[in-house]
Amino acid sequence: MKEFELKYGCNPNQKPAKIFMENGRDLPIEILNGKPGYINFLDAFNSWQLVKEVKENTGEVCATSFKHVSPTSAAIGKKLSDRLKKSCFVDDIEGLDDSPLACAYARARGTDRMSSFGDWIALSDECDEVTARIISREVSDGIIAPGFSPKALEILKAKRKGGYNIVKIDKDYKPDPVEHKQVFGVTFEQGRNEFKIDAALLNNIVTKNKTLPEAAKTDLIISLITLKYTQSNSVCFAADGQAIGVGAGQQSRIHCTRLAGSKADLWHLRQSDKVLGLRFAEGVGRPDKNNIIDIYLSDECEDVLGDDVWKQYFAERPAPFTKEEQKEYLSKITGVSLGSDAFFPFSDNIERARKSGVSYVAQPGGSVRDDLVIEACDKYGMVMAFTGMRLFHH
C-alpha cells in the first residue's frame, strides 16, 4: 500500500488528508480493520516507537496507552499485585499472570484511567488473547502491534460494532535518518532523534547518595523513553516497571512536575484500602467508576458523598478520604523515580517530587542553578543522575 486516504486531517474542515511515503515506497503498515484517522496515526507511529525502544533497552515486553500524541503511561510486563489488579479493574481477568503483554497493558491502561478513555494502544509484541480480552471491554480508538494471534484478532474485530481500528506494523521497518515536516508552508528538516536511552546514560551520578538499584534504573529508562515521545515540556514519575504520572505539554517545568506528581499520587491512592473498599451502586459502569473515584479523592468529594447524591453512586455511603489521611498515606511512599525532558531550573521541582515519594532522579543538567537542585536532592538523600541530553518532542 503506497498511500491511505483519510476522512480528514486534525479537524473535519481539513481536507484532503492522507498518509503516504515521499520516496514512493510501500507504507510499513497493514490496516487489518477499521479506518484510522489523522490523529490516530500520529498516536500510532509515536506510540510504536516508544514500546519498541523500551523493549530494546530493557529486554521486556512493553505496552503504552496514548491520547492526543502523548502517553498516559507505559509499562513493562511485570505481574500485578492483587491490589494493583483491583485498582486497574483486571482482578477478574483469567490468565493475566501468564501473559506479560497483558500485564503491561493492564498497568498502562490502569495508571491514569481518566486520560486513557478512548486511547490508542501500542504493543511491542504480538497481541495475544488475554491482552485482547482486556482491550475488548475498554473504550479505545485503536491499536498498533507487530502481529495479532487469530483469537486476538477475532476479539478485537468485534469491538465498536466491527469498526475498531487495528494496525499491523512491520517490526523491522527503519525510517530515513532525516525527517521533514511543514508548518505554514515552510518545510523543516532535522535528523531523527535516535538518541539511545539505556542504563549507561545513568552513570553520571552527581549527588552524595550514589546507590542506584537495578529496579530504579529500569524505572528511569521507562520514564526517559516515555518523555522522548511526550509533548514538551514534560516530566514523568515511574515505579514498579511503569510510568505512574506524566505531566505533558506545560510551559513551566514546575507545572509539569505538579501535574505528573498529582497523577502519581492518584495511582498510589487508588490502591488504598479506602478506595479498594468502595461499594458502587448497581449499574455503575467502569468509566463512571473512574470519574467517581477521581471526584472522591478531590476537593469536590461532596459532589459524590453529599446527602442528596451519594445513593446515585454507592451501595453504601463511604467515609470521606480526608486530605490529612491522604497526606499521611502518601508520606509512606518511597522509591519512586522521576525523569525530566530538560533541566530543572529551580529546586522547587525536587521539593514537589519528594512529596510523591521520589528517591531517584534523571535529568539533563545544565542549569545555572544545578548546585541548588543537587543540594535539594542531597537534603532528602535522593540519587540524581545527569544524562547530558535534552529530550524535547513537538
C-alpha positions as MATLAB code, in Angstrom:
seq = 'MKEFELKYGCNPNQKPAKIFMENGRDLPIEILNGKPGYINFLDAFNSWQLVKEVKENTGEVCATSFKHVSPTSAAIGKKLSDRLKKSCFVDDIEGLDDSPLACAYARARGTDRMSSFGDWIALSDECDEVTARIISREVSDGIIAPGFSPKALEILKAKRKGGYNIVKIDKDYKPDPVEHKQVFGVTFEQGRNEFKIDAALLNNIVTKNKTLPEAAKTDLIISLITLKYTQSNSVCFAADGQAIGVGAGQQSRIHCTRLAGSKADLWHLRQSDKVLGLRFAEGVGRPDKNNIIDIYLSDECEDVLGDDVWKQYFAERPAPFTKEEQKEYLSKITGVSLGSDAFFPFSDNIERARKSGVSYVAQPGGSVRDDLVIEACDKYGMVMAFTGMRLFHH';
ca = [
       0.000    0.000    0.000;
       1.576    3.273   -1.181;
      -0.884    5.649    0.491;
      -4.014    5.672    2.627;
      -6.750    8.278    2.246;
      -8.064    9.744    5.495;
     -11.552   11.090    6.166;
      -9.988   14.422    7.189;
      -6.936   15.864    8.973;
      -6.773   17.105   12.565;
     -10.243   18.643   12.180;
     -13.214   17.893    9.879;
     -12.580   21.019    7.776;
      -9.007   19.963    6.943;
      -9.341   18.152    3.623;
      -7.898   16.427    1.679;
      -5.931   14.184    4.023;
      -3.803   11.090    3.545;
      -0.647    9.311    4.684;
       1.990    8.246    2.177;
       5.717    7.668    1.727;
       7.533   10.522   -0.029;
      10.017    8.146   -1.641;
       7.275    6.083   -3.277;
       7.856    3.008   -1.136;
       5.077    0.998    0.460;
       3.779    2.098    3.852;
       5.214   -0.049    6.676;
       1.716   -0.951    7.913;
      -1.298   -3.093    7.138;
      -4.751   -1.916    8.196;
      -6.450   -5.098    9.376;
      -9.697   -3.457   10.464;
     -11.415   -0.073   10.682;
     -10.393    3.230    9.131;
      -7.921    5.107   11.361;
      -7.804    8.886   11.187;
      -5.078   11.527   11.125;
      -4.647   11.805   14.913;
      -4.951    8.018   15.237;
      -1.878    7.625   13.038;
       0.046   10.321   14.922;
      -0.649    8.325   18.082;
       0.132    5.025   16.368;
       3.546    5.933   14.975;
       4.692    7.747   18.129;
       3.447    5.026   20.469;
       5.028    2.233   18.420;
       8.437    3.898   18.682;
       8.026    4.132   22.465;
       7.222    0.450   23.064;
       9.865   -0.675   20.569;
      12.579    1.331   22.345;
      11.539    0.244   25.842;
      11.767   -3.393   24.781;
      15.134   -2.854   23.084;
      16.596   -1.156   26.164;
      15.038   -3.213   28.987;
      14.576   -6.598   27.321;
      10.938   -6.642   28.498;
       7.673   -6.552   26.557;
       6.018   -3.137   26.696;
       2.618   -1.538   26.234;
       1.537    2.078   26.181;
      -1.733    3.996   26.235;
      -1.733    7.201   24.124;
      -4.095   10.184   23.886;
      -3.572   13.242   21.666;
       0.002   12.310   20.769;
       1.249   11.843   24.335;
       1.377    8.731   26.503;
      -0.779    8.476   29.611;
       1.560    5.684   30.722;
       3.912    2.972   29.533;
       4.720   -0.290   31.282;
       6.717   -3.481   31.034;
       5.180   -6.893   31.604;
       5.601   -7.336   35.361;
       2.925   -9.271   37.227;
       0.478   -7.084   39.113;
      -0.078   -7.315   42.857;
      -3.610   -8.173   43.964;
      -4.116   -4.546   44.982;
      -2.960   -3.233   41.630;
      -5.165   -5.732   39.777;
      -8.210   -4.469   41.646;
      -7.175   -0.852   41.168;
      -6.810   -1.439   37.408;
     -10.136   -3.340   37.194;
      -8.430   -6.527   35.954;
      -8.723   -8.757   39.038;
     -11.256  -10.900   37.145;
      -9.131  -11.469   34.014;
      -8.389  -15.179   33.668;
      -4.818  -15.964   32.603;
      -3.481  -12.476   33.331;
      -0.426  -13.692   35.255;
       0.549  -15.933   32.326;
       0.694  -13.082   29.782;
       3.432  -10.467   30.325;
       1.956   -8.390   27.488;
      -1.483   -8.363   29.116;
       0.153   -7.323   32.405;
       1.910   -4.480   30.590;
      -1.296   -3.144   29.048;
      -3.294   -3.617   32.259;
      -0.701   -1.459   34.024;
      -0.559    1.175   31.282;
      -4.331    1.488   30.956;
      -4.845    1.437   34.721;
      -2.382    4.229   35.502;
      -4.472    7.239   34.515;
      -7.819    5.780   33.546;
      -9.461    9.180   33.142;
      -6.928   10.230   30.494;
      -6.839    6.786   28.837;
     -10.562    6.862   27.998;
     -10.630    6.432   24.204;
      -6.913    5.667   23.977;
      -4.671    4.426   21.196;
      -2.743    1.301   22.224;
       0.722    0.165   21.159;
       2.193   -3.254   21.960;
       5.815   -4.270   21.466;
       4.888   -7.884   20.645;
       2.135   -9.898   19.009;
      -1.221   -9.247   20.685;
      -2.434  -12.381   22.447;
      -5.914  -13.433   23.518;
      -5.606  -12.287   27.153;
      -4.483   -8.796   26.131;
      -7.310   -8.627   23.583;
      -9.851   -9.582   26.255;
      -8.697   -6.663   28.436;
      -8.893   -4.269   25.475;
     -12.307   -5.597   24.428;
     -14.053   -4.065   27.431;
     -12.282   -0.698   27.430;
     -13.248    2.385   25.423;
     -10.412    2.634   22.905;
      -9.858    4.081   19.426;
      -7.384    1.548   18.085;
      -4.217   -0.482   18.369;
      -0.866   -0.934   16.633;
       1.276   -4.048   17.078;
       3.658   -6.197   15.032;
       1.101   -9.015   14.936;
      -2.110  -10.481   16.307;
      -2.966  -14.047   17.188;
      -6.048  -15.370   15.323;
      -8.147  -15.328   18.516;
      -6.963  -11.833   19.476;
      -7.848  -10.537   16.018;
     -11.299  -12.112   16.260;
     -11.944  -10.466   19.633;
     -10.705   -7.031   18.550;
     -12.597   -7.037   15.249;
     -15.817   -7.327   17.250;
     -15.195   -4.009   19.060;
     -17.088   -0.846   18.109;
     -19.634   -2.818   16.079;
     -16.848   -4.165   13.898;
     -15.183   -0.796   13.292;
     -12.279   -0.959   15.763;
      -9.012    0.284   14.246;
      -6.368   -2.452   14.047;
      -2.980   -1.672   12.507;
      -0.141   -4.145   11.969;
       3.329   -2.634   11.628;
       6.449   -4.100   10.094;
       8.646   -4.581   13.168;
      11.792   -4.353   11.014;
      10.884   -1.018    9.394;
      13.521    1.715    9.788;
      12.704    5.290    8.756;
      15.119    7.518    6.892;
      17.690    9.245    9.146;
      16.462   12.708    8.109;
      12.846   13.767    8.608;
      10.721   16.639    7.294;
       7.573   18.460    8.334;
       5.728   21.517    7.085;
       4.453   24.468    9.121;
       2.697   27.357    7.343;
       4.034   26.149    4.015;
       7.632   26.104    5.260;
       9.464   22.769    5.303;
      11.554   21.882    8.357;
      14.337   19.310    8.162;
      16.139   17.601   11.032;
      17.943   14.402   11.848;
      15.745   11.859   13.604;
      16.138   11.628   17.367;
      17.936    8.289   17.544;
      19.458    9.007   20.965;
      19.806    5.736   22.862;
      18.364    5.629   26.370;
      19.804    2.779   28.405;
      21.421    2.117   31.794;
      24.754    3.630   30.669;
      23.009    7.006   30.472;
      22.615    6.948   34.267;
      26.308    6.656   35.162;
      26.919   10.349   35.900;
      25.522   10.494   39.427;
      26.031   13.969   40.882;
      24.555   13.543   44.374;
      26.187   12.308   47.571;
      23.985    9.209   47.513;
      25.172    7.145   44.549;
      23.287    3.908   45.204;
      21.001    3.325   42.231;
      19.251   -0.085   42.375;
      18.631   -2.068   39.172;
      14.859   -1.664   39.546;
      15.255    2.115   39.744;
      17.444    2.075   36.620;
      14.654    0.270   34.757;
      12.071    2.763   36.014;
      14.248    5.707   34.955;
      14.773    4.198   31.484;
      10.993    3.787   31.116;
      10.484    7.348   32.340;
      13.009    8.865   29.917;
      11.814    6.900   26.877;
       8.245    7.889   27.755;
       9.373   11.541   27.798;
      11.053   11.134   24.410;
       7.561   10.686   22.928;
       5.636   13.139   25.146;
       4.727   16.689   24.157;
       7.203   19.046   25.866;
       7.721   20.387   28.455;
       7.296   17.119   30.303;
       8.273   15.114   33.351;
       7.431   11.512   34.205;
       7.163    9.674   37.530;
       7.775    5.909   37.378;
       7.641    2.973   39.783;
       7.378   -0.816   39.688;
       8.184   -1.058   35.980;
       5.799    1.585   34.691;
       5.138    5.287   34.283;
       2.724    6.316   37.056;
       2.327   10.027   36.283;
       3.028   12.007   33.106;
       2.984   15.811   33.090;
       2.863   16.795   29.423;
       2.795   19.961   27.373;
       3.213   22.590   30.091;
       5.137   25.824   29.515;
       6.507   25.798   33.076;
       8.504   22.830   34.360;
       7.168   23.112   37.905;
       3.660   22.828   36.471;
       4.777   19.631   34.697;
       6.070   18.280   37.986;
       2.926   19.224   39.887;
       0.691   17.662   37.224;
       2.702   14.448   36.983;
       3.047   14.288   40.777;
      -0.700   14.609   41.277;
      -1.292   11.775   38.809;
       1.317    9.627   40.572;
      -0.385   10.360   43.899;
      -3.733    9.228   42.489;
      -2.119    5.996   41.247;
      -0.981    5.253   44.804;
      -4.238    6.372   46.436;
      -6.319    4.155   44.140;
      -4.572    1.183   45.767;
      -5.515    2.251   49.311;
      -7.996    0.308   51.440;
     -10.447    3.209   51.352;
     -10.643    3.265   47.550;
     -10.483   -0.501   47.022;
     -13.261   -0.875   49.590;
     -15.720    1.442   47.799;
     -19.032   -0.306   47.131;
     -20.574    1.116   43.986;
     -24.279    1.197   43.262;
     -25.653   -1.442   40.929;
     -25.385   -0.441   37.282;
     -22.448    1.978   37.691;
     -20.163    1.303   34.711;
     -16.381    1.210   34.522;
     -15.907    4.726   33.063;
     -18.284    6.123   35.687;
     -16.338    4.399   38.467;
     -13.193    6.166   37.260;
     -14.933    9.538   37.414;
     -16.405    8.800   40.842;
     -13.036    7.742   42.290;
     -11.406   10.852   40.828;
     -14.005   13.105   42.478;
     -13.920   11.103   45.730;
     -10.187   11.821   46.027;
     -10.542   15.506   45.110;
     -11.535   18.692   46.905;
     -15.004   18.274   45.334;
     -15.696   14.960   47.098;
     -19.056   16.235   48.363;
     -20.268   16.039   44.756;
     -20.443   12.250   45.200;
     -20.728   11.998   49.005;
     -23.414   14.594   49.698;
     -26.687   13.652   51.416;
     -28.714   14.143   48.256;
     -26.391   12.381   45.766;
     -24.411    9.518   47.313;
     -27.057    6.843   46.565;
     -26.615    7.517   42.831;
     -23.052    6.255   43.074;
     -22.660    3.957   46.082;
     -24.456    0.972   47.580;
     -23.063    2.043   50.937;
     -22.100    5.616   51.834;
     -18.307    5.764   52.235;
     -16.474    7.915   54.739;
     -14.500   10.776   53.172;
     -10.819   10.193   52.461;
      -9.660   13.443   54.038;
      -6.684   15.431   52.791;
      -4.948   14.744   56.105;
      -5.466   10.990   55.649;
      -4.268   11.143   52.053;
      -1.173   13.091   53.085;
      -0.399   10.524   55.780;
      -0.848    7.663   53.286;
       1.419    9.284   50.690;
       4.078   10.190   53.272;
       4.996    6.496   53.497;
       5.661    6.154   49.755;
       9.327    5.898   48.707;
      11.349    4.510   45.820;
       9.641    6.469   43.033;
      11.736    7.554   40.037;
      11.469   10.869   38.203;
      12.679   11.826   34.742;
      12.634   15.234   33.069;
      12.986   16.072   29.364;
      15.086   19.158   30.215;
      16.966   20.515   33.226;
      15.212   21.535   36.422;
      15.757   25.313   36.628;
      14.821   25.546   40.312;
      14.876   23.262   43.351;
      11.094   23.602   43.746;
      10.712   20.625   41.402;
      12.643   18.450   43.861;
      10.619   19.751   46.805;
       7.393   18.792   44.976;
       8.787   15.429   43.853;
       9.680   14.485   47.421;
       6.001   14.742   48.394;
       5.245   11.963   45.899;
       7.901    9.574   47.226;
      10.659   10.289   44.704;
      14.017    8.749   45.604;
      15.693    8.693   42.165;
      16.000   11.437   39.536;
      17.366   11.623   35.987;
      17.582   14.915   34.111;
      19.961   16.508   31.593;
      21.544   19.048   33.944;
      22.988   22.262   32.593;
      21.073   24.864   34.594;
      22.931   27.770   36.183;
      21.227   26.582   39.400;
      22.303   22.937   39.175;
      24.067   23.309   42.514;
      20.796   24.241   44.255;
      18.964   21.289   42.675;
      21.757   18.907   43.766;
      21.670   20.420   47.250;
      17.912   19.772   47.479;
      18.409   16.148   46.408;
      21.173   15.722   48.995;
      18.905   17.154   51.684;
      16.463   14.277   51.115;
      19.012   11.563   50.354;
      17.934   11.281   46.713;
      20.073    9.865   43.926;
      20.272   12.076   40.834;
      21.967   11.357   37.513;
      22.750   13.972   34.874;
      22.120   12.489   31.419;
      23.505   15.428   29.435;
      20.766   15.082   26.813;
      17.565   17.081   26.332;
      14.535   15.135   25.077;
      12.187   17.778   23.666;
       9.366   16.465   21.492;
       6.990   18.626   19.436;
];
